[in-house]
Amino acid sequence: MGKNNTKILVTALVMVVTAAMMIEEATSIPICGVNTNDLKKCSPAVTGNNPPPPTPQCCKVAKAANLECLCPYFTRSGLDTAKIKALGTNCGITKKPSCLPW
């Protein structure tokens, strides 16, 4: 491959990677103080039969989120409220949203 063809290929690759990163960022929607992509960090801790404890990244997101604002999403999601409560307890969240039984 010639020198010019290599430059074109590298430039095209950089453009594709940049576009992919922009698309990923565009699919994240800010809601209740956090981005929806960040909320996914807590998914393992609130789903399944025996979810693992929340990760430090999940706890950071949970503490930053406006949990009261998320109440309508909790009730519509079908998530087990006991698992959401456990996440809050494990993350040391003291301000509990009114929509969940604490």
SULPEPE-V791694 format. One line per field, one symbol per residue. ss: DSSP state (2 for helix, 1 for strand, 0 for the rest). Layout:
# SULPEPE-V791694
ss: ???
This chain:
# SULPEPE-V791694
ss: 002222222222222222222222220001100112222222222200000000022222222200222222222220002222222222000000000000
